[in-house]
Amino acid sequence: MLAEISEQIRKEVIRNSKQKSCSIDANLLEIETTNDMAIASVRFTGQLRDGPDSEPEAFDEIWHVQKI
């Protein structure tokens, strides 16, 4: 699940933005399951650059992904 989410996010960033991913790492923090639903908390860190001549900028985000 983590690999699939990471790949989808990487493709979405490239497709919908002028930013270019320099590096991206994903770490699964937690999975909560209740009844027939699972929520995964994933921490994404890495660097993005706005254009070919710009300096990379670091990012650090936690995403909560729900699957029913």
mmCIF file of the N, C-alpha and C atoms, coordinates in Angstrom:
data_MODEL
# 
_entry.id   MODEL 
# 
loop_
_atom_site.group_PDB 
_atom_site.id 
_atom_site.type_symbol 
_atom_site.label_atom_id 
_atom_site.label_alt_id 
_atom_site.label_comp_id 
_atom_site.label_asym_id 
_atom_site.label_entity_id 
_atom_site.label_seq_id 
_atom_site.pdbx_PDB_ins_code 
_atom_site.Cartn_x 
_atom_site.Cartn_y 
_atom_site.Cartn_z 
_atom_site.occupancy 
_atom_site.B_iso_or_equiv 
_atom_site.pdbx_formal_charge 
_atom_site.auth_seq_id 
_atom_site.auth_comp_id 
_atom_site.auth_asym_id 
_atom_site.auth_atom_id 
_atom_site.pdbx_PDB_model_num 
ATOM 1   N N  . MET A 1 1  ? 0.825   -1.188 0.000   1.00 0.00 ? 1  MET A N  1 
ATOM 2   C CA . MET A 1 1  ? 0.000   0.000  0.000   1.00 0.00 ? 1  MET A CA 1 
ATOM 3   C C  . MET A 1 1  ? 0.875   1.260  0.000   1.00 0.00 ? 1  MET A C  1 
ATOM 4   N N  . LEU A 1 2  ? 1.926   1.251  0.800   1.00 0.00 ? 2  LEU A N  1 
ATOM 5   C CA . LEU A 1 2  ? 2.817   2.406  0.885   1.00 0.00 ? 2  LEU A CA 1 
ATOM 6   C C  . LEU A 1 2  ? 3.494   2.683  -0.453  1.00 0.00 ? 2  LEU A C  1 
ATOM 7   N N  . ALA A 1 3  ? 3.977   1.645  -1.115  1.00 0.00 ? 3  ALA A N  1 
ATOM 8   C CA . ALA A 1 3  ? 4.648   1.833  -2.407  1.00 0.00 ? 3  ALA A CA 1 
ATOM 9   C C  . ALA A 1 3  ? 3.672   2.381  -3.449  1.00 0.00 ? 3  ALA A C  1 
ATOM 10  N N  . GLU A 1 4  ? 2.450   1.881  -3.444  1.00 0.00 ? 4  GLU A N  1 
ATOM 11  C CA . GLU A 1 4  ? 1.444   2.355  -4.396  1.00 0.00 ? 4  GLU A CA 1 
ATOM 12  C C  . GLU A 1 4  ? 1.102   3.826  -4.155  1.00 0.00 ? 4  GLU A C  1 
ATOM 13  N N  . ILE A 1 5  ? 0.914   4.213  -2.900  1.00 0.00 ? 5  ILE A N  1 
ATOM 14  C CA . ILE A 1 5  ? 0.601   5.602  -2.566  1.00 0.00 ? 5  ILE A CA 1 
ATOM 15  C C  . ILE A 1 5  ? 1.758   6.511  -2.952  1.00 0.00 ? 5  ILE A C  1 
ATOM 16  N N  . SER A 1 6  ? 2.979   6.095  -2.644  1.00 0.00 ? 6  SER A N  1 
ATOM 17  C CA . SER A 1 6  ? 4.156   6.904  -2.974  1.00 0.00 ? 6  SER A CA 1 
ATOM 18  C C  . SER A 1 6  ? 4.264   7.136  -4.478  1.00 0.00 ? 6  SER A C  1 
ATOM 19  N N  . GLU A 1 7  ? 4.043   6.100  -5.256  1.00 0.00 ? 7  GLU A N  1 
ATOM 20  C CA . GLU A 1 7  ? 4.137   6.227  -6.711  1.00 0.00 ? 7  GLU A CA 1 
ATOM 21  C C  . GLU A 1 7  ? 3.031   7.131  -7.255  1.00 0.00 ? 7  GLU A C  1 
ATOM 22  N N  . GLN A 1 8  ? 1.820   7.009  -6.734  1.00 0.00 ? 8  GLN A N  1 
ATOM 23  C CA . GLN A 1 8  ? 0.718   7.867  -7.185  1.00 0.00 ? 8  GLN A CA 1 
ATOM 24  C C  . GLN A 1 8  ? 1.009   9.339  -6.862  1.00 0.00 ? 8  GLN A C  1 
ATOM 25  N N  . ILE A 1 9  ? 1.530   9.610  -5.694  1.00 0.00 ? 9  ILE A N  1 
ATOM 26  C CA . ILE A 1 9  ? 1.846   10.990 -5.314  1.00 0.00 ? 9  ILE A CA 1 
ATOM 27  C C  . ILE A 1 9  ? 2.967   11.535 -6.192  1.00 0.00 ? 9  ILE A C  1 
ATOM 28  N N  . ARG A 1 10 ? 3.989   10.745 -6.437  1.00 0.00 ? 10 ARG A N  1 
ATOM 29  C CA . ARG A 1 10 ? 5.099   11.186 -7.284  1.00 0.00 ? 10 ARG A CA 1 
ATOM 30  C C  . ARG A 1 10 ? 4.589   11.541 -8.683  1.00 0.00 ? 10 ARG A C  1 
ATOM 31  N N  . LYS A 1 11 ? 3.749   10.708 -9.251  1.00 0.00 ? 11 LYS A N  1 
ATOM 32  C CA . LYS A 1 11 ? 3.195   10.976 -10.589 1.00 0.00 ? 11 LYS A CA 1 
ATOM 33  C C  . LYS A 1 11 ? 2.320   12.223 -10.576 1.00 0.00 ? 11 LYS A C  1 
ATOM 34  N N  . GLU A 1 12 ? 1.532   12.402 -9.537  1.00 0.00 ? 12 GLU A N  1 
ATOM 35  C CA . GLU A 1 12 ? 0.631   13.556 -9.445  1.00 0.00 ? 12 GLU A CA 1 
ATOM 36  C C  . GLU A 1 12 ? 1.412   14.862 -9.326  1.00 0.00 ? 12 GLU A C  1 
ATOM 37  N N  . VAL A 1 13 ? 2.467   14.868 -8.541  1.00 0.00 ? 13 VAL A N  1 
ATOM 38  C CA . VAL A 1 13 ? 3.294   16.070 -8.394  1.00 0.00 ? 13 VAL A CA 1 
ATOM 39  C C  . VAL A 1 13 ? 3.899   16.448 -9.736  1.00 0.00 ? 13 VAL A C  1 
ATOM 40  N N  . ILE A 1 14 ? 4.410   15.476 -10.461 1.00 0.00 ? 14 ILE A N  1 
ATOM 41  C CA . ILE A 1 14 ? 5.026   15.743 -11.762 1.00 0.00 ? 14 ILE A CA 1 
ATOM 42  C C  . ILE A 1 14 ? 3.988   16.201 -12.778 1.00 0.00 ? 14 ILE A C  1 
ATOM 43  N N  . ARG A 1 15 ? 2.820   15.583 -12.797 1.00 0.00 ? 15 ARG A N  1 
ATOM 44  C CA . ARG A 1 15 ? 1.781   15.881 -13.783 1.00 0.00 ? 15 ARG A CA 1 
ATOM 45  C C  . ARG A 1 15 ? 1.129   17.241 -13.553 1.00 0.00 ? 15 ARG A C  1 
ATOM 46  N N  . ASN A 1 16 ? 0.837   17.600 -12.318 1.00 0.00 ? 16 ASN A N  1 
ATOM 47  C CA . ASN A 1 16 ? 0.034   18.787 -12.026 1.00 0.00 ? 16 ASN A CA 1 
ATOM 48  C C  . ASN A 1 16 ? 0.829   19.991 -11.559 1.00 0.00 ? 16 ASN A C  1 
ATOM 49  N N  . SER A 1 17 ? 2.109   19.972 -11.713 1.00 0.00 ? 17 SER A N  1 
ATOM 50  C CA . SER A 1 17 ? 2.906   21.063 -11.187 1.00 0.00 ? 17 SER A CA 1 
ATOM 51  C C  . SER A 1 17 ? 4.115   21.309 -12.068 1.00 0.00 ? 17 SER A C  1 
ATOM 52  N N  . LYS A 1 18 ? 4.622   22.525 -11.990 1.00 0.00 ? 18 LYS A N  1 
ATOM 53  C CA . LYS A 1 18 ? 5.865   22.827 -12.675 1.00 0.00 ? 18 LYS A CA 1 
ATOM 54  C C  . LYS A 1 18 ? 7.052   22.413 -11.822 1.00 0.00 ? 18 LYS A C  1 
ATOM 55  N N  . GLN A 1 19 ? 6.760   21.997 -10.602 1.00 0.00 ? 19 GLN A N  1 
ATOM 56  C CA . GLN A 1 19 ? 7.836   21.572 -9.709  1.00 0.00 ? 19 GLN A CA 1 
ATOM 57  C C  . GLN A 1 19 ? 8.388   20.230 -10.174 1.00 0.00 ? 19 GLN A C  1 
ATOM 58  N N  . LYS A 1 20 ? 9.650   20.024 -9.901  1.00 0.00 ? 20 LYS A N  1 
ATOM 59  C CA . LYS A 1 20 ? 10.278  18.758 -10.223 1.00 0.00 ? 20 LYS A CA 1 
ATOM 60  C C  . LYS A 1 20 ? 10.784  18.154 -8.927  1.00 0.00 ? 20 LYS A C  1 
ATOM 61  N N  . SER A 1 21 ? 10.433  16.902 -8.727  1.00 0.00 ? 21 SER A N  1 
ATOM 62  C CA . SER A 1 21 ? 10.870  16.210 -7.533  1.00 0.00 ? 21 SER A CA 1 
ATOM 63  C C  . SER A 1 21 ? 12.349  15.871 -7.651  1.00 0.00 ? 21 SER A C  1 
ATOM 64  N N  . CYS A 1 22 ? 13.118  16.290 -6.665  1.00 0.00 ? 22 CYS A N  1 
ATOM 65  C CA . CYS A 1 22 ? 14.534  15.942 -6.619  1.00 0.00 ? 22 CYS A CA 1 
ATOM 66  C C  . CYS A 1 22 ? 14.713  14.634 -5.854  1.00 0.00 ? 22 CYS A C  1 
ATOM 67  N N  . SER A 1 23 ? 13.954  14.500 -4.782  1.00 0.00 ? 23 SER A N  1 
ATOM 68  C CA . SER A 1 23 ? 13.983  13.277 -3.990  1.00 0.00 ? 23 SER A CA 1 
ATOM 69  C C  . SER A 1 23 ? 12.711  13.209 -3.159  1.00 0.00 ? 23 SER A C  1 
ATOM 70  N N  . ILE A 1 24 ? 12.261  12.003 -2.885  1.00 0.00 ? 24 ILE A N  1 
ATOM 71  C CA . ILE A 1 24 ? 11.093  11.817 -2.032  1.00 0.00 ? 24 ILE A CA 1 
ATOM 72  C C  . ILE A 1 24 ? 11.256  10.509 -1.271  1.00 0.00 ? 24 ILE A C  1 
ATOM 73  N N  . ASP A 1 25 ? 10.983  10.567 0.019   1.00 0.00 ? 25 ASP A N  1 
ATOM 74  C CA . ASP A 1 25 ? 11.001  9.390  0.882   1.00 0.00 ? 25 ASP A CA 1 
ATOM 75  C C  . ASP A 1 25 ? 9.657   9.300  1.580   1.00 0.00 ? 25 ASP A C  1 
ATOM 76  N N  . ALA A 1 26 ? 9.196   8.083  1.801   1.00 0.00 ? 26 ALA A N  1 
ATOM 77  C CA . ALA A 1 26 ? 7.934   7.865  2.496   1.00 0.00 ? 26 ALA A CA 1 
ATOM 78  C C  . ALA A 1 26 ? 8.154   6.861  3.617   1.00 0.00 ? 26 ALA A C  1 
ATOM 79  N N  . ASN A 1 27 ? 7.610   7.180  4.777   1.00 0.00 ? 27 ASN A N  1 
ATOM 80  C CA . ASN A 1 27 ? 7.684   6.284  5.928   1.00 0.00 ? 27 ASN A CA 1 
ATOM 81  C C  . ASN A 1 27 ? 6.292   6.078  6.486   1.00 0.00 ? 27 ASN A C  1 
ATOM 82  N N  . LEU A 1 28 ? 5.911   4.836  6.613   1.00 0.00 ? 28 LEU A N  1 
ATOM 83  C CA . LEU A 1 28 ? 4.626   4.500  7.201   1.00 0.00 ? 28 LEU A CA 1 
ATOM 84  C C  . LEU A 1 28 ? 4.717   4.689  8.701   1.00 0.00 ? 28 LEU A C  1 
ATOM 85  N N  . LEU A 1 29 ? 3.902   5.595  9.238   1.00 0.00 ? 29 LEU A N  1 
ATOM 86  C CA . LEU A 1 29 ? 3.936   5.897  10.670  1.00 0.00 ? 29 LEU A CA 1 
ATOM 87  C C  . LEU A 1 29 ? 2.992   5.004  11.458  1.00 0.00 ? 29 LEU A C  1 
ATOM 88  N N  . GLU A 1 30 ? 1.796   4.795  10.910  1.00 0.00 ? 30 GLU A N  1 
ATOM 89  C CA . GLU A 1 30 ? 0.774   4.080  11.676  1.00 0.00 ? 30 GLU A CA 1 
ATOM 90  C C  . GLU A 1 30 ? -0.342  3.637  10.742  1.00 0.00 ? 30 GLU A C  1 
ATOM 91  N N  . ILE A 1 31 ? -0.973  2.527  11.088  1.00 0.00 ? 31 ILE A N  1 
ATOM 92  C CA . ILE A 1 31 ? -2.192  2.090  10.410  1.00 0.00 ? 31 ILE A CA 1 
ATOM 93  C C  . ILE A 1 31 ? -3.239  1.821  11.479  1.00 0.00 ? 31 ILE A C  1 
ATOM 94  N N  . GLU A 1 32 ? -4.383  2.475  11.341  1.00 0.00 ? 32 GLU A N  1 
ATOM 95  C CA . GLU A 1 32 ? -5.511  2.238  12.235  1.00 0.00 ? 32 GLU A CA 1 
ATOM 96  C C  . GLU A 1 32 ? -6.600  1.534  11.447  1.00 0.00 ? 32 GLU A C  1 
ATOM 97  N N  . THR A 1 33 ? -7.158  0.483  12.024  1.00 0.00 ? 33 THR A N  1 
ATOM 98  C CA . THR A 1 33 ? -8.264  -0.212 11.369  1.00 0.00 ? 33 THR A CA 1 
ATOM 99  C C  . THR A 1 33 ? -9.475  -0.195 12.285  1.00 0.00 ? 33 THR A C  1 
ATOM 100 N N  . THR A 1 34 ? -10.607 0.141  11.701  1.00 0.00 ? 34 THR A N  1 
ATOM 101 C CA . THR A 1 34 ? -11.874 0.106  12.420  1.00 0.00 ? 34 THR A CA 1 
ATOM 102 C C  . THR A 1 34 ? -12.919 -0.476 11.487  1.00 0.00 ? 34 THR A C  1 
ATOM 103 N N  . ASN A 1 35 ? -13.583 -1.505 11.950  1.00 0.00 ? 35 ASN A N  1 
ATOM 104 C CA . ASN A 1 35 ? -14.598 -2.200 11.149  1.00 0.00 ? 35 ASN A CA 1 
ATOM 105 C C  . ASN A 1 35 ? -14.034 -2.556 9.780   1.00 0.00 ? 35 ASN A C  1 
ATOM 106 N N  . ASP A 1 36 ? -14.518 -1.933 8.724   1.00 0.00 ? 36 ASP A N  1 
ATOM 107 C CA . ASP A 1 36 ? -14.057 -2.261 7.369   1.00 0.00 ? 36 ASP A CA 1 
ATOM 108 C C  . ASP A 1 36 ? -13.266 -1.111 6.741   1.00 0.00 ? 36 ASP A C  1 
ATOM 109 N N  . MET A 1 37 ? -12.635 -0.269 7.553   1.00 0.00 ? 37 MET A N  1 
ATOM 110 C CA . MET A 1 37 ? -11.881 0.872  7.054   1.00 0.00 ? 37 MET A CA 1 
ATOM 111 C C  . MET A 1 37 ? -10.472 0.860  7.653   1.00 0.00 ? 37 MET A C  1 
ATOM 112 N N  . ALA A 1 38 ? -9.496  1.295  6.846   1.00 0.00 ? 38 ALA A N  1 
ATOM 113 C CA . ALA A 1 38 ? -8.119  1.438  7.320   1.00 0.00 ? 38 ALA A CA 1 
ATOM 114 C C  . ALA A 1 38 ? -7.646  2.852  7.011   1.00 0.00 ? 38 ALA A C  1 
ATOM 115 N N  . ILE A 1 39 ? -6.928  3.454  7.962   1.00 0.00 ? 39 ILE A N  1 
ATOM 116 C CA . ILE A 1 39 ? -6.333  4.774  7.769   1.00 0.00 ? 39 ILE A CA 1 
ATOM 117 C C  . ILE A 1 39 ? -4.837  4.642  8.011   1.00 0.00 ? 39 ILE A C  1 
ATOM 118 N N  . ALA A 1 40 ? -4.063  4.980  6.981   1.00 0.00 ? 40 ALA A N  1 
ATOM 119 C CA . ALA A 1 40 ? -2.607  4.928  7.078   1.00 0.00 ? 40 ALA A CA 1 
ATOM 120 C C  . ALA A 1 40 ? -2.069  6.351  7.198   1.00 0.00 ? 40 ALA A C  1 
ATOM 121 N N  . SER A 1 41 ? -1.166  6.562  8.132   1.00 0.00 ? 41 SER A N  1 
ATOM 122 C CA . SER A 1 41 ? -0.478  7.845  8.273   1.00 0.00 ? 41 SER A CA 1 
ATOM 123 C C  . SER A 1 41 ? 0.916   7.672  7.687   1.00 0.00 ? 41 SER A C  1 
ATOM 124 N N  . VAL A 1 42 ? 1.216   8.472  6.661   1.00 0.00 ? 42 VAL A N  1 
ATOM 125 C CA . VAL A 1 42 ? 2.478   8.353  5.936   1.00 0.00 ? 42 VAL A CA 1 
ATOM 126 C C  . VAL A 1 42 ? 3.199   9.695  5.976   1.00 0.00 ? 42 VAL A C  1 
ATOM 127 N N  . ARG A 1 43 ? 4.456   9.672  6.345   1.00 0.00 ? 43 ARG A N  1 
ATOM 128 C CA . ARG A 1 43 ? 5.267   10.895 6.378   1.00 0.00 ? 43 ARG A CA 1 
ATOM 129 C C  . ARG A 1 43 ? 6.123   10.945 5.110   1.00 0.00 ? 43 ARG A C  1 
ATOM 130 N N  . PHE A 1 44 ? 5.951   12.021 4.345   1.00 0.00 ? 44 PHE A N  1 
ATOM 131 C CA . PHE A 1 44 ? 6.719   12.239 3.127   1.00 0.00 ? 44 PHE A CA 1 
ATOM 132 C C  . PHE A 1 44 ? 7.727   13.356 3.375   1.00 0.00 ? 44 PHE A C  1 
ATOM 133 N N  . THR A 1 45 ? 8.974   13.097 3.046   1.00 0.00 ? 45 THR A N  1 
ATOM 134 C CA . THR A 1 45 ? 10.023  14.105 3.128   1.00 0.00 ? 45 THR A CA 1 
ATOM 135 C C  . THR A 1 45 ? 10.818  14.072 1.826   1.00 0.00 ? 45 THR A C  1 
ATOM 136 N N  . GLY A 1 46 ? 11.460  15.176 1.539   1.00 0.00 ? 46 GLY A N  1 
ATOM 137 C CA . GLY A 1 46 ? 12.279  15.223 0.336   1.00 0.00 ? 46 GLY A CA 1 
ATOM 138 C C  . GLY A 1 46 ? 12.559  16.641 -0.071  1.00 0.00 ? 46 GLY A C  1 
ATOM 139 N N  . GLN A 1 47 ? 12.870  16.802 -1.355  1.00 0.00 ? 47 GLN A N  1 
ATOM 140 C CA . GLN A 1 47 ? 13.168  18.118 -1.897  1.00 0.00 ? 47 GLN A CA 1 
ATOM 141 C C  . GLN A 1 47 ? 12.483  18.290 -3.247  1.00 0.00 ? 47 GLN A C  1 
ATOM 142 N N  . LEU A 1 48 ? 11.981  19.499 -3.483  1.00 0.00 ? 48 LEU A N  1 
ATOM 143 C CA . LEU A 1 48 ? 11.371  19.879 -4.762  1.00 0.00 ? 48 LEU A CA 1 
ATOM 144 C C  . LEU A 1 48 ? 12.044  21.149 -5.253  1.00 0.00 ? 48 LEU A C  1 
ATOM 145 N N  . ARG A 1 49 ? 12.057  21.312 -6.561  1.00 0.00 ? 49 ARG A N  1 
ATOM 146 C CA . ARG A 1 49 ? 12.529  22.581 -7.117  1.00 0.00 ? 49 ARG A CA 1 
ATOM 147 C C  . ARG A 1 49 ? 11.460  23.110 -8.050  1.00 0.00 ? 49 ARG A C  1 
ATOM 148 N N  . ASP A 1 50 ? 11.296  24.438 -8.084  1.00 0.00 ? 50 ASP A N  1 
ATOM 149 C CA . ASP A 1 50 ? 10.264  25.082 -8.887  1.00 0.00 ? 50 ASP A CA 1 
ATOM 150 C C  . ASP A 1 50 ? 10.586  25.086 -10.372 1.00 0.00 ? 50 ASP A C  1 
ATOM 151 N N  . GLY A 1 51 ? 11.816  25.058 -10.724 1.00 0.00 ? 51 GLY A N  1 
ATOM 152 C CA . GLY A 1 51 ? 12.216  25.091 -12.121 1.00 0.00 ? 51 GLY A CA 1 
ATOM 153 C C  . GLY A 1 51 ? 13.628  24.568 -12.271 1.00 0.00 ? 51 GLY A C  1 
ATOM 154 N N  . PRO A 1 52 ? 14.092  24.449 -13.490 1.00 0.00 ? 52 PRO A N  1 
ATOM 155 C CA . PRO A 1 52 ? 15.414  23.862 -13.709 1.00 0.00 ? 52 PRO A CA 1 
ATOM 156 C C  . PRO A 1 52 ? 16.570  24.663 -13.110 1.00 0.00 ? 52 PRO A C  1 
ATOM 157 N N  . ASP A 1 53 ? 16.383  25.967 -12.934 1.00 0.00 ? 53 ASP A N  1 
ATOM 158 C CA . ASP A 1 53 ? 17.463  26.809 -12.401 1.00 0.00 ? 53 ASP A CA 1 
ATOM 159 C C  . ASP A 1 53 ? 17.296  27.160 -10.929 1.00 0.00 ? 53 ASP A C  1 
ATOM 160 N N  . SER A 1 54 ? 16.231  26.694 -10.301 1.00 0.00 ? 54 SER A N  1 
ATOM 161 C CA . SER A 1 54 ? 15.980  27.059 -8.906  1.00 0.00 ? 54 SER A CA 1 
ATOM 162 C C  . SER A 1 54 ? 16.643  26.067 -7.954  1.00 0.00 ? 54 SER A C  1 
ATOM 163 N N  . GLU A 1 55 ? 16.840  26.527 -6.739  1.00 0.00 ? 55 GLU A N  1 
ATOM 164 C CA . GLU A 1 55 ? 17.424  25.689 -5.696  1.00 0.00 ? 55 GLU A CA 1 
ATOM 165 C C  . GLU A 1 55 ? 16.358  24.741 -5.138  1.00 0.00 ? 55 GLU A C  1 
ATOM 166 N N  . PRO A 1 56 ? 16.723  23.530 -4.786  1.00 0.00 ? 56 PRO A N  1 
ATOM 167 C CA . PRO A 1 56 ? 15.759  22.607 -4.171  1.00 0.00 ? 56 PRO A CA 1 
ATOM 168 C C  . PRO A 1 56 ? 15.292  23.125 -2.811  1.00 0.00 ? 56 PRO A C  1 
ATOM 169 N N  . GLU A 1 57 ? 14.018  22.899 -2.511  1.00 0.00 ? 57 GLU A N  1 
ATOM 170 C CA . GLU A 1 57 ? 13.452  23.265 -1.212  1.00 0.00 ? 57 GLU A CA 1 
ATOM 171 C C  . GLU A 1 57 ? 12.953  22.005 -0.514  1.00 0.00 ? 57 GLU A C  1 
ATOM 172 N N  . ALA A 1 58 ? 13.248  21.899 0.757   1.00 0.00 ? 58 ALA A N  1 
ATOM 173 C CA . ALA A 1 58 ? 12.847  20.726 1.533   1.00 0.00 ? 58 ALA A CA 1 
ATOM 174 C C  . ALA A 1 58 ? 11.355  20.773 1.851   1.00 0.00 ? 58 ALA A C  1 
ATOM 175 N N  . PHE A 1 59 ? 10.737  19.592 1.931   1.00 0.00 ? 59 PHE A N  1 
ATOM 176 C CA . PHE A 1 59 ? 9.353   19.491 2.402   1.00 0.00 ? 59 PHE A CA 1 
ATOM 177 C C  . PHE A 1 59 ? 9.254   18.328 3.376   1.00 0.00 ? 59 PHE A C  1 
ATOM 178 N N  . ASP A 1 60 ? 8.272   18.419 4.259   1.00 0.00 ? 60 ASP A N  1 
ATOM 179 C CA . ASP A 1 60 ? 8.031   17.404 5.274   1.00 0.00 ? 60 ASP A CA 1 
ATOM 180 C C  . ASP A 1 60 ? 6.537   17.426 5.562   1.00 0.00 ? 60 ASP A C  1 
ATOM 181 N N  . GLU A 1 61 ? 5.805   16.396 5.101   1.00 0.00 ? 61 GLU A N  1 
ATOM 182 C CA . GLU A 1 61 ? 4.346   16.367 5.239   1.00 0.00 ? 61 GLU A CA 1 
ATOM 183 C C  . GLU A 1 61 ? 3.897   15.012 5.751   1.00 0.00 ? 61 GLU A C  1 
ATOM 184 N N  . ILE A 1 62 ? 2.819   15.016 6.507   1.00 0.00 ? 62 ILE A N  1 
ATOM 185 C CA . ILE A 1 62 ? 2.176   13.773 6.921   1.00 0.00 ? 62 ILE A CA 1 
ATOM 186 C C  . ILE A 1 62 ? 0.810   13.716 6.251   1.00 0.00 ? 62 ILE A C  1 
ATOM 187 N N  . TRP A 1 63 ? 0.574   12.634 5.525   1.00 0.00 ? 63 TRP A N  1 
ATOM 188 C CA . TRP A 1 63 ? -0.704  12.424 4.838   1.00 0.00 ? 63 TRP A CA 1 
ATOM 189 C C  . TRP A 1 63 ? -1.433  11.269 5.524   1.00 0.00 ? 63 TRP A C  1 
ATOM 190 N N  . HIS A 1 64 ? -2.742  11.415 5.633   1.00 0.00 ? 64 HIS A N  1 
ATOM 191 C CA . HIS A 1 64 ? -3.596  10.366 6.195   1.00 0.00 ? 64 HIS A CA 1 
ATOM 192 C C  . HIS A 1 64 ? -4.457  9.840  5.049   1.00 0.00 ? 64 HIS A C  1 
ATOM 193 N N  . VAL A 1 65 ? -4.238  8.583  4.698   1.00 0.00 ? 65 VAL A N  1 
ATOM 194 C CA . VAL A 1 65 ? -4.903  7.968  3.555   1.00 0.00 ? 65 VAL A CA 1 
ATOM 195 C C  . VAL A 1 65 ? -5.919  6.954  4.071   1.00 0.00 ? 65 VAL A C  1 
ATOM 196 N N  . GLN A 1 66 ? -7.139  7.080  3.575   1.00 0.00 ? 66 GLN A N  1 
ATOM 197 C CA . GLN A 1 66 ? -8.231  6.218  4.028   1.00 0.00 ? 66 GLN A CA 1 
ATOM 198 C C  . GLN A 1 66 ? -8.605  5.230  2.938   1.00 0.00 ? 66 GLN A C  1 
ATOM 199 N N  . LYS A 1 67 ? -8.796  3.962  3.332   1.00 0.00 ? 67 LYS A N  1 
ATOM 200 C CA . LYS A 1 67 ? -9.239  2.935  2.394   1.00 0.00 ? 67 LYS A CA 1 
ATOM 201 C C  . LYS A 1 67 ? -10.435 2.218  3.009   1.00 0.00 ? 67 LYS A C  1 
ATOM 202 N N  . ILE A 1 68 ? -11.475 2.124  2.221   1.00 0.00 ? 68 ILE A N  1 
ATOM 203 C CA . ILE A 1 68 ? -12.707 1.475  2.691   1.00 0.00 ? 68 ILE A CA 1 
ATOM 204 C C  . ILE A 1 68 ? -12.827 0.114  2.046   1.00 0.00 ? 68 ILE A C  1 
# 
